[in-house]
């Protein structure tokens, strides 16, 4: 008995398959539709309408009883989450844009979109029954970011470092030239008295080692699981945070570097440090390929690298934490000179 189901075989139309016939029929329409896209390609990337763009940017997956980083950040006033609102205004009127840029998210200047990254990576640490842990922020400034983290992760023992509140000296002229920004925070003295706000240069080995040994690495302290660099935004300082703190973070923890932007101060971290870290992440040591490790003190501790716009997370693997000496706690000479390790060039 013949099947009642339609035949899936191509029928012949004028000696040609029906698929060719259909293609000839729809080809003019495809050409018409493709012209605007080609013209747009010549002009630059598409700019999404403000509503659709912000829906995408505001989307941070919140699981179960996690706190909402975006809401808390808007409450504290940190610039880490103010990008979406600034962008919405910018797309409506270019007068509200901080700077010109092809990429819309760059037009918001120092107003960022970090909430999606922090919700993703720190959300599980924000719930009330999470395990106690210790974290360090570098760059307290006026405390908006610090207050955001402490409200978002109440189970974390929070520490922060800030140069503007350090005693003036020949080595530190910041307070005299620019003032003590940290004092603007209403809880400034509380943080100082509790030895949670540490005033000094967070890129000097002696200061880092002193705070670590005497204030953080205590017998009763929870494990260090998180370090966030939001300090000077100078590439070598960002690298110092990576080299000093990454080995000291406990297995499974993360190190976050913010403001990896194409600006003069930070650009070499983006162009030189990140590429070398990525090379090390994929290193095999195969004799058939001429290869070398760029950063041996951190390569074997690295599980992964995850980045969004201007922010990257460096994840620790399960190797135990370490206490490198001074030489191996600081960036090596080629840190901001990637060509040698990447391409064998000086």
KEDOGU-302722 format. One record per atom (N, C-alpha, C): x, y, z. Coordinates in steps of 0.05 Angstrom, whole numbers, plus 5000, padded with zeros to 4 digits. Each point is the difference from the previous one (the first is absolute). Layout:
N
XYZ/...
END
This chain:
346
501749765000/498350245000/501850255000/499250194984/501650244998/499650175025/502250115009/499850175024/498650264994/498550095020/498550254997/501850255007/502549945011/501750225007/501150144975/500450265000/501150144977/502849904994/500749994975/502749924993/502050215007/502349925011/502150185007/502050044977/499649864978/501850034978/499550264985/502150124989/499750254985/498649944974/498050174994/498749984974/501550154979/499849924976/501350134978/498250214988/501150234996/498650224987/501650094976/499049954977/501450084976/502749874999/500349765009/502649864999/501950085023/499250175017/501650085023/498649935026/501549975020/498849935026/498450245010/498049945017/498350225011/501650185018/502249895013/501650175018/501450224984/500949934976/501350204983/497950214991/497649904995/497950184991/499350205022/499849905025/499450175023/502250205004/502449914998/502350185004/499950234981/499449954974/499850214980/497850195007/497849905012/497850175006/500650195023/501549905021/500550165024/502550164999/501849944980/502650144998/499750304999/498150114983/499850295000/499350125027/498349865015/499350105026/502450005019/501649794999/502449985017/501950234994/500350074974/501850224992/498950265012/497450054998/498850245010/500450025030/499749785015/500350005028/502950045009/501949914984/502850015008/501250274995/498950174983/501150264994/500250185025/497950035016/500250165024/502249905019/500249735002/502049905018/502850064990/500549984974/502650064989/500650305004/498050174996/500550285004/500650065029/498649865018/500550045029/502849915007/500949784987/502849905005/502050214993/499550144978/501950214992/499950235020/497750065011/499850235018/501049945028/500049745008/500849935027/498049815013/500549915024/498249815013/497250115006/498149835001/497350085006/499850105028/498450215004/499450115027/497249915007/499749845021/497549905008/498350225013/497449994997/498350195014/500549985030/499650225014/500750025029/498649785015/497449954995/498549815016/501249724997/500449914974/501149734996/502849985011/501650214996/502849995009/500149975031/498350155013/500149995029/498849745011/498149894986/499049745008/502249795000/501750024980/502349824998/502050055022/500650265005/502150075019/499049955029/497450045005/499049975027/499649715007/500149824981/499449725005/502349875016/499549965026/501949865017/498549775013/500849764995/498649775009/500349985031/497850035014/500049995029/498749735008/501549845015/499149735006/499149995029/497649885005/499049955027/500050245018/501449985022/500150205021/502350204997/501250014977/502350184996/499050295003/501750175011/499550285000/500450124972/499050244996/500050124974/502350214999/502149954986/502350185000/499350274987/498449994979/499250254987/498450185018/498049895014/498450165018/501750125023/501749845012/501750095022/501950214990/501149964976/501950204989/498750274994/497549994991/498650254995/499450145027/499549845020/499550125027/502550135011/502349884997/502550115012/501250224982/499250004974/501050204982/502649944986/500849755001/502549924987/499950034970/502250084987/500050034971/500149734986/500349785015/500249734988/497449924986/497750125007/497549924989/498450224986/501350234997/498550234991/500050034969/501349814987/500150014971/497349984985/498349815008/497449984986/498450264999/499850135023/498450255001/501350224984/502650025002/501550204984/499749954970/500149744993/499849934971/497350064989/497949955016/497350064991/499750304994/501150175017/499950284995/501750084976/502249874997/501950064979/498849934972/498649784999/498949924974/497650174992/498850125020/497850194994/501050274991/502250085012/501250264994/503049995003/501550044979/502949985001/501350205019/498650205008/501150195019/500449875027/498649785005/500349855025/502249794999/501449984977/502249814998/502550135011/501649835014/502550105011/502250044979/500049814981/502050024978/498949864975/501250074978/499349874975/501349734997/498649804991/501149734996/498149844982/501249824984/498449834983/498349815017/501349895021/498549825018/498450165020/497449975000/498350175017/500749985030/500849775010/500649975028/502450175008/501750074981/502350175006/499350295002/497650084991/499250285001/499350095028/499849815019/499250075027/502450085018/502449994989/502450075015/500549835024/500050125024/500649855025/497549875012/497850014986/497649865009/499949734987/500149795017/500649734990/497549815001/500549764989/497949794998/501049755014/501250025023/501349785012/498149825016/497550085003/498149855016/499649714989/500049974974/499649734989/502249815007/502550105000/502349845007/500049935030/499450205016/500149955029/497749825009/497650034987/497849835007/500749714993/501249974977/500749734990/502049865018/502150155008/502249875015/499750025030/498650195011/499850045028/497249945012/498249954982/497249965009/499749785021/501449784997/499849785019/501250085027/501750205001/501250095025/498350215014/497850084987/498350215011/497749895017/499649744999/497749885015/500749985030/498050005017/500450015029/501549765012/499749774987/501349765011/502649924986/501250194985/502549944986/502349975021/502149864993/502249965017/501550265005/501050065024/501550255005/502550004983/500850234991/502450034983/501150285004/502450044990/501350265002/500350114972/499750274997/500650124974/501350275004/501450084979/501550255001/499450174975/499450255005/499650204979/502550185000/501150054977/502250194997/498950254986/500150225015/498850254990/497450075013/500150075026/497650075015/498750254989/501650204993/499250264991/498050125020/497550044993/498050115019/498349785013/500649754994/498649785013/497549904988/499150124977/497549914988/500249714991/502249924988/500449724992/500149815024/501650085020/500349845024/497349965014/498450215002/497349975012/498249824983/500450004974/498449834982/500749715006/502649945001/500949725005/499149905028/500350175020/499249915027/497049965003/498450164987/497149955000/499249764983/501549964979/499349774982/500949745012/502350005014/501249755011/500450045030/497949995016/500350055029/501549785015/500449774987/501549795013/503050034996/500850194983/502850034994/501450195020/502449945008/501650185016/501450194981/499250255000/500950184979/502450165009/501950034982/502350185004/500350174975/501250235004/500550184977/502650165005/501250084978/502550165001/499650264985/501250215011/499750274988/502450175006/501050134979/502450175004/499450285010/497650104994/499550285007/499850055030/499549795016/499950045029/502649945014/502149934985/502649945012/501350255010/501949975018/501550235010/501750124978/500050274997/501750124980/502949955005/501549964979/502949965002/501350074974/502649984999/501550054975/499249804979/499249765008/499149794982/497150024993/498550145017/497050014996/499150295003/499750144978/499150275000/497050034993/498749774997/497250004992/498250165019/500149965026/498250155018/500350304998/502550094998/500550294998/499050124974/500349844978/499450114974/497049974993/498849785008/497249954991/498049965024/501049975024/498349975022/499349715007/498649965022/499249745009/497249944991/499749864978/497449934989/498449815019/501549835014/498749805016/498350125023/500850235009/498650135022/497250084993/499450014974/497350074992/497949795007/501049765006/498249785007/499150045029/497549975006/498950055027/501149805020/500949774991/501049795018/503049984999/501350204990/502950004997/501449935026/499450135022/501449955025/499449725011/497549914995/499349735009/501749794986/500350044974/501749814985/502950015009/500950245006/502850025010/500349875027/498250055018/500149895027/499849695000/498549904981/499749704998/502249874984/501950174991/502349904984/499149854975/498050124988/499049904974/500950184977/500550255006/501050194979/502950055006/501849924982/502850025003/501150214982/501350215012/500950234985/502949984992/500549994975/502749984990/500049944970/502349964989/500449964971/499749704994/497749934988/499449724995/501649874978/502150144990/501749894979/502949995009/500450045026/502749975012/500049735016/502149854995/500149735012/499950015031/501650185012/500150015029/497350055013/498550194988/497350065010/498249764997/500049884976/498349774995/500649775019/502549955003/500949775017/499350065029/500350255009/499450065028/497049975005/498350104983/497149975005/499249714999/501049864981/499449714996/500849855025/502450045010/501149845022/498750075027/499450265004/499150085027/497050055002/498650064978/497250075002/498149794987/501049864980/498349824985/500649705005/502549934999/500749715003/500249935030/497850035014/499949945028/499149715004/500649885023/499249725005/496949975000/498650215008/497149985001/498650114975/501550084980/498950134976/498849794981/497850064987/498949824979/501850004976/499749824982/501849984977/499650234980/502350104990/499950214979/499049884974/497650104991/498849884976/499650204978/500450265006/499450214980/501850245004/501250094978/501550254999/499050164976/499550265004/499050174979/501850244997/501050054976/501750234995/498350224986/499750225015/498650244990/501650245009/502649994997/501750215010/500850224981/502550024994/501050224984/499449974970/499449764991/499649934972/502550034983/502350015013/502649994986/500649714994/500949944976/500449724991/501849855019/502350125008/501949865016/498849955028/498350185010/498749965026/498049774998/498549994978/498149784997/501549734999/502350004987/501649764998/501149925027/500750205017/501049945026/497949865017/497550094998/497849865014/499949714992/500249954974/499849734990/502349835010/502450104999/502349835008/500249965030/499450215016/500249975029/497849835011/497550054992/497749885014/499149744988/500449954975/498949754988/501149755014/502649985005/500949765014/498949975028/499350225013/499149995028/497049955003/498550024978/497249935000/499649705003/498149925016/499549725004/498849864975/500449744998/498949864976/497150064995/499350044975/497350064992/499250295003/501850175010/499450285003/500450154974/499550265000/500450154975/501350275006/501350114980/501250265001/498750164977/499050245006/498650174981/501650254994/500350064975/501450254993/497950174984/499550235010/498150194987/501550204982/498450134984/501050234984/502349924981/499749774987/501949924979/499150144974/500650264999/498950164978/502350094981/499250074976/501950114981/500650295006/501150055024/500950275008/502949985006/501450234999/502950015003/501049855024/498750045023/501049885025/499849705000/497849894991/499449725003/500549834975/500550134978/500049864974/502149774998/502350035013/502049794998/499249755015/498250025020/499049765012/498349844980/498450144985/498349884979/501749884978/502150154991/501549924977/502449815006/501050015024/502449855006/499649785022/498750075022/499649815021/498049784993/497650094992/497949804993/500949804979/501250094977/500849804980/502149805011/501750085017/502049815011/498649805019/498150105016/498549825017/498549804984/498750094978/498549824983/501849804987/502350084992/501949814988/500749785020/500650085025/500649815021/497749815006/497650104999/497649845006/499949764981/500850044975/499949794980/502649864995/502050045017/502649894997/499949695004/501449864983/500249715002/502949905005/502050144990/502749915003/500649784980/498850014977/500449804979/502750064986/501749804998/502750044987/499750074970/497849934989/499650054971/499550294994/499350155020/499450294997/501950165017/501450194988/501750175015/498350185018/500349975026/498250145018/501450045027/499150195015/501050055027/497850125017/500349985026/498150115018/500750295006/498150184999/500550285004/500250075030/498049905015/499950065029/499949745016/502349885005/500049745014/499050005028/500150235014/499150015028/497049995003/498650064979/497049995002/498849804981/501549914979/498849834980/498849755012/501549865017/499049745010/497950035021/499350245007/497850055020/497450094985/500250034975/497850124984/498149794990/497450045006/497949824990/498850114975/499450275000/498650124977/500250305002/499350124977/499750304998/497450064987/498450175012/497450084989/499850305000/499350114977/499850294997/497450104989/499150235009/497950154988/501250284995/498450184990/501050274993/501550135023/502650024998/501850155018/500349875028/499449745002/500349865025/500749714995/501949895015/500849724996/500149865027/499349745000/500249835023/502149794995/501949985018/502149794999/499449795022/499449764991/499049805019/502349815008/500249955026/502049825011/499149714996/502049834995/499449714999/500249885028/500349745002/500049875026/502749975013/502050124988/502749995013/500050165026/501449915020/500050155026/501250284997/499150185017/501150275000/502950005008/501450214992/502950025004/500850265012/502550015010/501250255010/502650054986/499950114975/502550054985/501750215014/502650004995/501750215010/499650254985/501450215007/499550274988/500449994970/502249874991/500650004971/497749874984/498849795011/498049854985/497150105007/499950205017/497450125007/499550254983/501950094985/499850244984/500249944970/499050184983/500149964972/502849974989/500549804983/502649974987/500650234980/502550034992/500750234982/498550014974/499249774989/498749994974/496950035002/499050065023/497150015004/498650184980/501150234995/498850194982/501450014973/501549784994/501449974975/499449724989/497749974988/499049734993/501349884976/501250164983/500949904974/502049775003/501850025020/502149805004/498749725005/498249995019/498849745007/498049914979/498550194989/498049924980/501249934973/502050164991/501049974973/503049964998/501449995023/502949985000/501450254992/498750235002/501150264992/500750165025/502150174998/500750185022/498250245000/
END
